[in-house]
Amino acid sequence: MSEPQIKNGTPAAANDNWLEIVRAQVASLKYGVVEIVVHDSQVTQIEKTERLRLDKPTARPASRTP
């Protein structure tokens, strides 16, 4: 069985600093989700989903035709 992998391909055992990784992922987001996956009390995966918010178009006054 292979070692659990964090999204970037780094073995989870090499990433005992998972909290710093999570903080960095959160800091890099404007809108989105950072998800931590735990198995047997060990963080095995960190996923980041980023969302892009699109500004609503400004309302134009309706043109009136006579």
PDB file of N, CA, C and O in Angstrom:
ATOM      1  N   MET A   1       0.854  -1.176   0.000  1.00  0.00           N
ATOM      2  CA  MET A   1       0.000   0.000   0.000  1.00  0.00           C
ATOM      3  C   MET A   1       0.898   1.237   0.000  1.00  0.00           C
ATOM      4  O   MET A   1       1.872   1.296   0.751  1.00  0.00           O
ATOM      5  N   SER A   2       0.576   2.225  -0.839  1.00  0.00           N
ATOM      6  CA  SER A   2       1.409   3.419  -0.933  1.00  0.00           C
ATOM      7  C   SER A   2       1.087   4.400   0.184  1.00  0.00           C
ATOM      8  O   SER A   2       0.027   4.343   0.808  1.00  0.00           O
ATOM      9  N   GLU A   3       2.043   5.308   0.418  1.00  0.00           N
ATOM     10  CA  GLU A   3       1.864   6.336   1.443  1.00  0.00           C
ATOM     11  C   GLU A   3       0.769   7.299   1.050  1.00  0.00           C
ATOM     12  O   GLU A   3       0.616   7.590  -0.136  1.00  0.00           O
ATOM     13  N   PRO A   4      -0.010   7.812   2.009  1.00  0.00           N
ATOM     14  CA  PRO A   4      -1.020   8.826   1.671  1.00  0.00           C
ATOM     15  C   PRO A   4      -0.349  10.042   1.038  1.00  0.00           C
ATOM     16  O   PRO A   4       0.759  10.416   1.424  1.00  0.00           O
ATOM     17  N   GLN A   5      -1.010  10.644   0.084  1.00  0.00           N
ATOM     18  CA  GLN A   5      -0.450  11.788  -0.639  1.00  0.00           C
ATOM     19  C   GLN A   5      -1.235  13.052  -0.351  1.00  0.00           C
ATOM     20  O   GLN A   5      -2.465  13.032  -0.289  1.00  0.00           O
ATOM     21  N   ILE A   6      -0.520  14.150  -0.175  1.00  0.00           N
ATOM     22  CA  ILE A   6      -1.148  15.462  -0.143  1.00  0.00           C
ATOM     23  C   ILE A   6      -1.248  15.897  -1.587  1.00  0.00           C
ATOM     24  O   ILE A   6      -0.454  15.457  -2.418  1.00  0.00           O
ATOM     25  N   LYS A   7      -2.209  16.752  -1.906  1.00  0.00           N
ATOM     26  CA  LYS A   7      -2.558  17.125  -3.269  1.00  0.00           C
ATOM     27  C   LYS A   7      -1.346  17.407  -4.165  1.00  0.00           C
ATOM     28  O   LYS A   7      -1.375  17.074  -5.350  1.00  0.00           O
ATOM     29  N   ASN A   8      -0.299  18.005  -3.633  1.00  0.00           N
ATOM     30  CA  ASN A   8       0.852  18.347  -4.470  1.00  0.00           C
ATOM     31  C   ASN A   8       1.780  17.165  -4.711  1.00  0.00           C
ATOM     32  O   ASN A   8       2.827  17.320  -5.340  1.00  0.00           O
ATOM     33  N   GLY A   9       1.406  15.968  -4.212  1.00  0.00           N
ATOM     34  CA  GLY A   9       2.202  14.779  -4.445  1.00  0.00           C
ATOM     35  C   GLY A   9       3.225  14.502  -3.368  1.00  0.00           C
ATOM     36  O   GLY A   9       3.935  13.500  -3.454  1.00  0.00           O
ATOM     37  N   THR A  10       3.332  15.339  -2.366  1.00  0.00           N
ATOM     38  CA  THR A  10       4.291  15.141  -1.285  1.00  0.00           C
ATOM     39  C   THR A  10       3.728  14.132  -0.290  1.00  0.00           C
ATOM     40  O   THR A  10       2.570  14.253   0.109  1.00  0.00           O
ATOM     41  N   PRO A  11       4.523  13.136   0.124  1.00  0.00           N
ATOM     42  CA  PRO A  11       4.019  12.174   1.107  1.00  0.00           C
ATOM     43  C   PRO A  11       3.595  12.870   2.393  1.00  0.00           C
ATOM     44  O   PRO A  11       4.277  13.775   2.873  1.00  0.00           O
ATOM     45  N   ALA A  12       2.467  12.442   2.946  1.00  0.00           N
ATOM     46  CA  ALA A  12       1.932  13.072   4.156  1.00  0.00           C
ATOM     47  C   ALA A  12       2.903  12.943   5.326  1.00  0.00           C
ATOM     48  O   ALA A  12       2.986  13.847   6.157  1.00  0.00           O
ATOM     49  N   ALA A  13       3.638  11.833   5.405  1.00  0.00           N
ATOM     50  CA  ALA A  13       4.579  11.644   6.506  1.00  0.00           C
ATOM     51  C   ALA A  13       5.660  12.726   6.498  1.00  0.00           C
ATOM     52  O   ALA A  13       6.197  13.077   7.549  1.00  0.00           O
ATOM     53  N   ALA A  14       5.977  13.250   5.326  1.00  0.00           N
ATOM     54  CA  ALA A  14       6.988  14.299   5.216  1.00  0.00           C
ATOM     55  C   ALA A  14       6.425  15.657   5.573  1.00  0.00           C
ATOM     56  O   ALA A  14       7.171  16.630   5.676  1.00  0.00           O
ATOM     57  N   ASN A  15       5.113  15.738   5.764  1.00  0.00           N
ATOM     58  CA  ASN A  15       4.462  17.011   6.036  1.00  0.00           C
ATOM     59  C   ASN A  15       3.884  17.046   7.435  1.00  0.00           C
ATOM     60  O   ASN A  15       2.669  17.141   7.611  1.00  0.00           O
ATOM     61  N   ASP A  16       4.754  16.971   8.433  1.00  0.00           N
ATOM     62  CA  ASP A  16       4.295  17.065   9.812  1.00  0.00           C
ATOM     63  C   ASP A  16       3.833  18.480  10.124  1.00  0.00           C
ATOM     64  O   ASP A  16       3.213  18.714  11.161  1.00  0.00           O
ATOM     65  N   ASN A  17       4.126  19.415   9.247  1.00  0.00           N
ATOM     66  CA  ASN A  17       3.724  20.806   9.442  1.00  0.00           C
ATOM     67  C   ASN A  17       2.435  21.095   8.685  1.00  0.00           C
ATOM     68  O   ASN A  17       2.328  22.137   8.038  1.00  0.00           O
ATOM     69  N   TRP A  18       1.455  20.197   8.752  1.00  0.00           N
ATOM     70  CA  TRP A  18       0.207  20.327   8.000  1.00  0.00           C
ATOM     71  C   TRP A  18      -0.538  21.606   8.335  1.00  0.00           C
ATOM     72  O   TRP A  18      -1.217  22.165   7.474  1.00  0.00           O
ATOM     73  N   LEU A  19      -0.425  22.079   9.568  1.00  0.00           N
ATOM     74  CA  LEU A  19      -1.128  23.299   9.945  1.00  0.00           C
ATOM     75  C   LEU A  19      -0.590  24.502   9.167  1.00  0.00           C
ATOM     76  O   LEU A  19      -1.356  25.378   8.765  1.00  0.00           O
ATOM     77  N   GLU A  20       0.712  24.543   8.960  1.00  0.00           N
ATOM     78  CA  GLU A  20       1.299  25.622   8.159  1.00  0.00           C
ATOM     79  C   GLU A  20       0.838  25.534   6.705  1.00  0.00           C
ATOM     80  O   GLU A  20       0.619  26.558   6.058  1.00  0.00           O
ATOM     81  N   ILE A  21       0.691  24.308   6.193  1.00  0.00           N
ATOM     82  CA  ILE A  21       0.209  24.121   4.832  1.00  0.00           C
ATOM     83  C   ILE A  21      -1.219  24.634   4.713  1.00  0.00           C
ATOM     84  O   ILE A  21      -1.560  25.312   3.744  1.00  0.00           O
ATOM     85  N   VAL A  22      -2.059  24.309   5.704  1.00  0.00           N
ATOM     86  CA  VAL A  22      -3.450  24.764   5.696  1.00  0.00           C
ATOM     87  C   VAL A  22      -3.502  26.285   5.765  1.00  0.00           C
ATOM     88  O   VAL A  22      -4.271  26.911   5.035  1.00  0.00           O
ATOM     89  N   ARG A  23      -2.697  26.880   6.628  1.00  0.00           N
ATOM     90  CA  ARG A  23      -2.681  28.347   6.732  1.00  0.00           C
ATOM     91  C   ARG A  23      -2.294  28.988   5.408  1.00  0.00           C
ATOM     92  O   ARG A  23      -2.886  29.990   5.006  1.00  0.00           O
ATOM     93  N   ALA A  24      -1.313  28.422   4.732  1.00  0.00           N
ATOM     94  CA  ALA A  24      -0.867  28.967   3.447  1.00  0.00           C
ATOM     95  C   ALA A  24      -1.974  28.842   2.401  1.00  0.00           C
ATOM     96  O   ALA A  24      -2.183  29.755   1.602  1.00  0.00           O
ATOM     97  N   GLN A  25      -2.683  27.709   2.408  1.00  0.00           N
ATOM     98  CA  GLN A  25      -3.772  27.515   1.458  1.00  0.00           C
ATOM     99  C   GLN A  25      -4.902  28.510   1.717  1.00  0.00           C
ATOM    100  O   GLN A  25      -5.460  29.073   0.775  1.00  0.00           O
ATOM    101  N   VAL A  26      -5.240  28.728   2.976  1.00  0.00           N
ATOM    102  CA  VAL A  26      -6.293  29.683   3.333  1.00  0.00           C
ATOM    103  C   VAL A  26      -5.869  31.094   2.939  1.00  0.00           C
ATOM    104  O   VAL A  26      -6.674  31.855   2.403  1.00  0.00           O
ATOM    105  N   ALA A  27      -4.621  31.445   3.198  1.00  0.00           N
ATOM    106  CA  ALA A  27      -4.131  32.788   2.883  1.00  0.00           C
ATOM    107  C   ALA A  27      -4.144  33.058   1.373  1.00  0.00           C
ATOM    108  O   ALA A  27      -4.232  34.210   0.948  1.00  0.00           O
ATOM    109  N   SER A  28      -4.058  32.001   0.568  1.00  0.00           N
ATOM    110  CA  SER A  28      -4.009  32.191  -0.884  1.00  0.00           C
ATOM    111  C   SER A  28      -5.395  32.299  -1.512  1.00  0.00           C
ATOM    112  O   SER A  28      -5.510  32.527  -2.717  1.00  0.00           O
ATOM    113  N   LEU A  29      -6.449  32.137  -0.708  1.00  0.00           N
ATOM    114  CA  LEU A  29      -7.821  32.171  -1.233  1.00  0.00           C
ATOM    115  C   LEU A  29      -8.493  33.512  -0.973  1.00  0.00           C
ATOM    116  O   LEU A  29      -8.302  34.128   0.075  1.00  0.00           O
ATOM    117  N   LYS A  30      -9.276  33.947  -1.939  1.00  0.00           N
ATOM    118  CA  LYS A  30     -10.176  35.069  -1.698  1.00  0.00           C
ATOM    119  C   LYS A  30     -11.560  34.502  -1.395  1.00  0.00           C
ATOM    120  O   LYS A  30     -12.213  34.927  -0.442  1.00  0.00           O
ATOM    121  N   TYR A  31     -12.007  33.540  -2.209  1.00  0.00           N
ATOM    122  CA  TYR A  31     -13.256  32.800  -1.982  1.00  0.00           C
ATOM    123  C   TYR A  31     -12.952  31.331  -2.224  1.00  0.00           C
ATOM    124  O   TYR A  31     -12.299  30.991  -3.211  1.00  0.00           O
ATOM    125  N   GLY A  32     -13.407  30.469  -1.354  1.00  0.00           N
ATOM    126  CA  GLY A  32     -13.204  29.047  -1.587  1.00  0.00           C
ATOM    127  C   GLY A  32     -13.259  28.229  -0.319  1.00  0.00           C
ATOM    128  O   GLY A  32     -13.743  28.678   0.720  1.00  0.00           O
ATOM    129  N   VAL A  33     -12.745  26.999  -0.432  1.00  0.00           N
ATOM    130  CA  VAL A  33     -12.815  26.029   0.655  1.00  0.00           C
ATOM    131  C   VAL A  33     -11.472  25.333   0.779  1.00  0.00           C
ATOM    132  O   VAL A  33     -10.861  24.968  -0.225  1.00  0.00           O
ATOM    133  N   VAL A  34     -11.008  25.146   2.018  1.00  0.00           N
ATOM    134  CA  VAL A  34      -9.860  24.291   2.293  1.00  0.00           C
ATOM    135  C   VAL A  34     -10.395  23.138   3.131  1.00  0.00           C
ATOM    136  O   VAL A  34     -10.967  23.351   4.200  1.00  0.00           O
ATOM    137  N   GLU A  35     -10.207  21.922   2.642  1.00  0.00           N
ATOM    138  CA  GLU A  35     -10.737  20.730   3.299  1.00  0.00           C
ATOM    139  C   GLU A  35      -9.585  19.867   3.796  1.00  0.00           C
ATOM    140  O   GLU A  35      -8.619  19.626   3.071  1.00  0.00           O
ATOM    141  N   ILE A  36      -9.696  19.407   5.035  1.00  0.00           N
ATOM    142  CA  ILE A  36      -8.682  18.546   5.644  1.00  0.00           C
ATOM    143  C   ILE A  36      -9.279  17.160   5.789  1.00  0.00           C
ATOM    144  O   ILE A  36     -10.349  17.003   6.378  1.00  0.00           O
ATOM    145  N   VAL A  37      -8.598  16.150   5.257  1.00  0.00           N
ATOM    146  CA  VAL A  37      -9.056  14.766   5.344  1.00  0.00           C
ATOM    147  C   VAL A  37      -8.193  14.052   6.381  1.00  0.00           C
ATOM    148  O   VAL A  37      -6.964  14.114   6.337  1.00  0.00           O
ATOM    149  N   VAL A  38      -8.860  13.372   7.315  1.00  0.00           N
ATOM    150  CA  VAL A  38      -8.167  12.686   8.412  1.00  0.00           C
ATOM    151  C   VAL A  38      -8.508  11.202   8.369  1.00  0.00           C
ATOM    152  O   VAL A  38      -9.673  10.835   8.212  1.00  0.00           O
ATOM    153  N   HIS A  39      -7.499  10.349   8.508  1.00  0.00           N
ATOM    154  CA  HIS A  39      -7.678   8.901   8.636  1.00  0.00           C
ATOM    155  C   HIS A  39      -6.838   8.432   9.815  1.00  0.00           C
ATOM    156  O   HIS A  39      -5.649   8.740   9.898  1.00  0.00           O
ATOM    157  N   ASP A  40      -7.451   7.693  10.719  1.00  0.00           N
ATOM    158  CA  ASP A  40      -6.753   7.178  11.901  1.00  0.00           C
ATOM    159  C   ASP A  40      -6.013   8.279  12.645  1.00  0.00           C
ATOM    160  O   ASP A  40      -4.849   8.119  13.015  1.00  0.00           O
ATOM    161  N   SER A  41      -6.693   9.393  12.862  1.00  0.00           N
ATOM    162  CA  SER A  41      -6.166  10.538  13.601  1.00  0.00           C
ATOM    163  C   SER A  41      -4.968  11.204  12.938  1.00  0.00           C
ATOM    164  O   SER A  41      -4.232  11.935  13.600  1.00  0.00           O
ATOM    165  N   GLN A  42      -4.757  10.969  11.656  1.00  0.00           N
ATOM    166  CA  GLN A  42      -3.657  11.582  10.922  1.00  0.00           C
ATOM    167  C   GLN A  42      -4.215  12.369   9.738  1.00  0.00           C
ATOM    168  O   GLN A  42      -5.107  11.895   9.034  1.00  0.00           O
ATOM    169  N   VAL A  43      -3.691  13.560   9.525  1.00  0.00           N
ATOM    170  CA  VAL A  43      -4.064  14.335   8.342  1.00  0.00           C
ATOM    171  C   VAL A  43      -3.432  13.651   7.145  1.00  0.00           C
ATOM    172  O   VAL A  43      -2.211  13.521   7.064  1.00  0.00           O
ATOM    173  N   THR A  44      -4.274  13.213   6.217  1.00  0.00           N
ATOM    174  CA  THR A  44      -3.767  12.486   5.056  1.00  0.00           C
ATOM    175  C   THR A  44      -3.902  13.254   3.756  1.00  0.00           C
ATOM    176  O   THR A  44      -3.261  12.919   2.760  1.00  0.00           O
ATOM    177  N   GLN A  45      -4.739  14.290   3.765  1.00  0.00           N
ATOM    178  CA  GLN A  45      -4.964  15.012   2.511  1.00  0.00           C
ATOM    179  C   GLN A  45      -5.478  16.409   2.818  1.00  0.00           C
ATOM    180  O   GLN A  45      -6.239  16.617   3.763  1.00  0.00           O
ATOM    181  N   ILE A  46      -5.049  17.356   2.003  1.00  0.00           N
ATOM    182  CA  ILE A  46      -5.535  18.732   2.096  1.00  0.00           C
ATOM    183  C   ILE A  46      -5.978  19.132   0.696  1.00  0.00           C
ATOM    184  O   ILE A  46      -5.204  19.056  -0.258  1.00  0.00           O
ATOM    185  N   GLU A  47      -7.233  19.559   0.585  1.00  0.00           N
ATOM    186  CA  GLU A  47      -7.764  19.963  -0.715  1.00  0.00           C
ATOM    187  C   GLU A  47      -8.184  21.419  -0.668  1.00  0.00           C
ATOM    188  O   GLU A  47      -8.729  21.897   0.327  1.00  0.00           O
ATOM    189  N   LYS A  48      -7.917  22.119  -1.772  1.00  0.00           N
ATOM    190  CA  LYS A  48      -8.323  23.518  -1.881  1.00  0.00           C
ATOM    191  C   LYS A  48      -9.199  23.670  -3.113  1.00  0.00           C
ATOM    192  O   LYS A  48      -8.820  23.261  -4.210  1.00  0.00           O
ATOM    193  N   THR A  49     -10.370  24.258  -2.926  1.00  0.00           N
ATOM    194  CA  THR A  49     -11.271  24.574  -4.030  1.00  0.00           C
ATOM    195  C   THR A  49     -11.421  26.081  -4.064  1.00  0.00           C
ATOM    196  O   THR A  49     -11.886  26.693  -3.102  1.00  0.00           O
ATOM    197  N   GLU A  50     -11.026  26.669  -5.175  1.00  0.00           N
ATOM    198  CA  GLU A  50     -11.094  28.124  -5.295  1.00  0.00           C
ATOM    199  C   GLU A  50     -12.281  28.507  -6.168  1.00  0.00           C
ATOM    200  O   GLU A  50     -12.544  27.875  -7.191  1.00  0.00           O
ATOM    201  N   ARG A  51     -12.986  29.537  -5.758  1.00  0.00           N
ATOM    202  CA  ARG A  51     -14.136  30.020  -6.508  1.00  0.00           C
ATOM    203  C   ARG A  51     -13.834  31.434  -7.000  1.00  0.00           C
ATOM    204  O   ARG A  51     -13.203  32.235  -6.310  1.00  0.00           O
ATOM    205  N   LEU A  52     -14.293  31.706  -8.186  1.00  0.00           N
ATOM    206  CA  LEU A  52     -14.142  33.046  -8.742  1.00  0.00           C
ATOM    207  C   LEU A  52     -15.499  33.726  -8.686  1.00  0.00           C
ATOM    208  O   LEU A  52     -16.478  33.218  -9.233  1.00  0.00           O
ATOM    209  N   ARG A  53     -15.555  34.860  -8.034  1.00  0.00           N
ATOM    210  CA  ARG A  53     -16.796  35.623  -7.961  1.00  0.00           C
ATOM    211  C   ARG A  53     -16.797  36.636  -9.096  1.00  0.00           C
ATOM    212  O   ARG A  53     -15.841  37.392  -9.270  1.00  0.00           O
ATOM    213  N   LEU A  54     -17.859  36.642  -9.849  1.00  0.00           N
ATOM    214  CA  LEU A  54     -17.994  37.597 -10.941  1.00  0.00           C
ATOM    215  C   LEU A  54     -18.889  38.727 -10.471  1.00  0.00           C
ATOM    216  O   LEU A  54     -19.950  38.498  -9.890  1.00  0.00           O
ATOM    217  N   ASP A  55     -18.453  39.943 -10.728  1.00  0.00           N
ATOM    218  CA  ASP A  55     -19.255  41.104 -10.352  1.00  0.00           C
ATOM    219  C   ASP A  55     -20.549  41.107 -11.155  1.00  0.00           C
ATOM    220  O   ASP A  55     -20.574  40.743 -12.331  1.00  0.00           O
ATOM    221  N   LYS A  56     -21.618  41.524 -10.492  1.00  0.00           N
ATOM    222  CA  LYS A  56     -22.889  41.662 -11.192  1.00  0.00           C
ATOM    223  C   LYS A  56     -22.776  42.864 -12.129  1.00  0.00           C
ATOM    224  O   LYS A  56     -22.202  43.890 -11.763  1.00  0.00           O
ATOM    225  N   PRO A  57     -23.318  42.735 -13.326  1.00  0.00           N
ATOM    226  CA  PRO A  57     -23.268  43.889 -14.227  1.00  0.00           C
ATOM    227  C   PRO A  57     -24.095  45.040 -13.649  1.00  0.00           C
ATOM    228  O   PRO A  57     -25.138  44.822 -13.033  1.00  0.00           O
ATOM    229  N   THR A  58     -23.619  46.244 -13.854  1.00  0.00           N
ATOM    230  CA  THR A  58     -24.357  47.402 -13.345  1.00  0.00           C
ATOM    231  C   THR A  58     -25.638  47.558 -14.147  1.00  0.00           C
ATOM    232  O   THR A  58     -25.659  47.365 -15.363  1.00  0.00           O
ATOM    233  N   ALA A  59     -26.694  47.908 -13.449  1.00  0.00           N
ATOM    234  CA  ALA A  59     -27.996  48.070 -14.111  1.00  0.00           C
ATOM    235  C   ALA A  59     -27.991  49.338 -14.945  1.00  0.00           C
ATOM    236  O   ALA A  59     -27.615  50.412 -14.477  1.00  0.00           O
ATOM    237  N   ARG A  60     -28.410  49.191 -16.172  1.00  0.00           N
ATOM    238  CA  ARG A  60     -28.512  50.349 -17.061  1.00  0.00           C
ATOM    239  C   ARG A  60     -29.964  50.838 -17.034  1.00  0.00           C
ATOM    240  O   ARG A  60     -30.892  50.030 -16.990  1.00  0.00           O
ATOM    241  N   PRO A  61     -30.150  52.121 -17.059  1.00  0.00           N
ATOM    242  CA  PRO A  61     -31.528  52.614 -17.126  1.00  0.00           C
ATOM    243  C   PRO A  61     -32.167  52.161 -18.439  1.00  0.00           C
ATOM    244  O   PRO A  61     -31.537  52.187 -19.496  1.00  0.00           O
ATOM    245  N   ALA A  62     -33.408  51.754 -18.348  1.00  0.00           N
ATOM    246  CA  ALA A  62     -34.112  51.309 -19.551  1.00  0.00           C
ATOM    247  C   ALA A  62     -34.305  52.479 -20.495  1.00  0.00           C
ATOM    248  O   ALA A  62     -34.718  53.564 -20.085  1.00  0.00           O
ATOM    249  N   SER A  63     -34.007  52.250 -21.744  1.00  0.00           N
ATOM    250  CA  SER A  63     -34.204  53.334 -22.711  1.00  0.00           C
ATOM    251  C   SER A  63     -35.669  53.364 -23.108  1.00  0.00           C
ATOM    252  O   SER A  63     -36.308  52.334 -23.319  1.00  0.00           O
ATOM    253  N   ARG A  64     -36.163  54.558 -23.198  1.00  0.00           N
ATOM    254  CA  ARG A  64     -37.574  54.727 -23.543  1.00  0.00           C
ATOM    255  C   ARG A  64     -37.691  55.138 -25.006  1.00  0.00           C
ATOM    256  O   ARG A  64     -37.020  56.063 -25.465  1.00  0.00           O
ATOM    257  N   THR A  65     -38.522  54.459 -25.700  1.00  0.00           N
ATOM    258  CA  THR A  65     -38.784  54.843 -27.090  1.00  0.00           C
ATOM    259  C   THR A  65     -40.197  55.403 -27.174  1.00  0.00           C
ATOM    260  O   THR A  65     -41.140  54.811 -26.651  1.00  0.00           O
ATOM    261  N   PRO A  66     -40.336  56.551 -27.837  1.00  0.00           N
ATOM    262  CA  PRO A  66     -41.666  57.185 -27.903  1.00  0.00           C
ATOM    263  C   PRO A  66     -42.644  56.427 -28.754  1.00  0.00           C
ATOM    264  O   PRO A  66     -43.793  56.846 -28.896  1.00  0.00           O
TER     265      PRO A  66
END
